[in-house]
Amino acid sequence: MSDLLYSEEEEALRRAVRDLLADRCDAATVLARAEAPAAEGPHDRELWKALTEGMGLAGLLVPEELGGQGATHREAAVVLEELGRAVAPVPYLTSAVVATETLLACGGSEAAELLSALAAGRMVGALAVGLAAAPGAPFPAVRQEAGTLHGELTGIADAAGADILLVPADDGALYAVHTAQDGVTVTPRTSLDLTRPLAAVTFEAAAARELTRDTDAAVRRGLRAGAALLASEQLGVAEWCLTETVRYTKERHQFNRPVGSFQALKHRLAELWLGVVNTRAAARNAADALATVSADADVAAALAQAYAAPVAVHAAEEALQLHGGIGMTWEHPVHLYLKRAKADSIAYGTAGRHRDALAGLVDLQAP
């Protein structure tokens, strides 16, 4: 059995990412990005450049021979924990994890070329499947005609900032489509999570390159990695909420006492701490199962999402309430964490959907 504790290398990676985010992605910066005009784009391009070109983090899951770091899902999970703690407006999960894993399942020179570009940070990729789609669930496809694509797909996360889309078509193939071409229209939609925007994508005779004929397997691999590692992002969200709430309740006084000294709040925070600790175990197990190509990877991913999503939402709700009046203001960042937690709770399948999948995987059907 693998050791789920963080290695020295993983802790060093955490410190490096946290230091960078502390310098370039504080709460005021994230709020300013959320309020920025649409013309500036949904993502923090300078931060993304620092993460990709400066630290090489977009290529953690890409083999060294393709220009990546040749690391594992454990390292990617550590990065996602820190990005979750900062609700960083960057497309790491969608591009460096989901799109990358999908391409790794494709094989061939076309996929290898795109993997090199994603690893180097020259391109941002997105799988053109709705954010709410769970691994193994059916997903819409567009019409393929004479090598071009026609139709519309909705609910695509980070499509507005993507350079390349991985698009399933009705002929059973997965295609790569550049967004900066005639025939592709990306229309941003209002989304709850301001740091991970959604969009609708319309194809009108858009030129496309075939990547694989086994679309179901490639998409399933991408979505499974997304669901498994999303738990690490949710862990980061929940951990920030717990840490900041404990700090605030120590500083906030009522009746000449810190509010954190009240027994009722102690119980609530203790319960929250237990949820965060258990979420870490589930998230680490999911990341390790992918890293070791475990036969139980499907079980680990479903378990992680079934547990992590409710904990992250609960932690954010408690943080908002226990911050009192200031927690209800736009200027305080806790609303960003609540919105991220709520949006994440339906991303790559709801907790209920994953519980149903888990029951089937372990042959323990619900009554």
Secondary structure, DSSP 8 states (H G I E B T S, - for coil): ----S--HHHHHHHHHHHHHHHHH--HHHHHHHHHS-GGG-SS-HHHHHIIIIIT-GGGTTS-GGGTS----HHHHHHHHHHHHHTT--S-IIIIIIIIHHHHHHH-HHHHHHHHHHHHHTS--EEE-S-TT--TTS----BEEETTEEEEEEEEEETGGG-SEEEEEBTTS-EEEEESSSTTEEEEEE--S-TTS-EEEEEEEEEE-EEEES-HHHHHHHHHHHHHHHHHHHHHHHHHHHHHHHHHHHHH-EETTEEGGGSHHHHHHHHHHHHHHHHHHHHHHHHHHHHHTT-TTHHHHHHHHHHHHHHHHHHHHHHHHHHTGGGGGSSSSTHHHHHHHHHHHTTTTS-HHHHHHHHHHHTT----
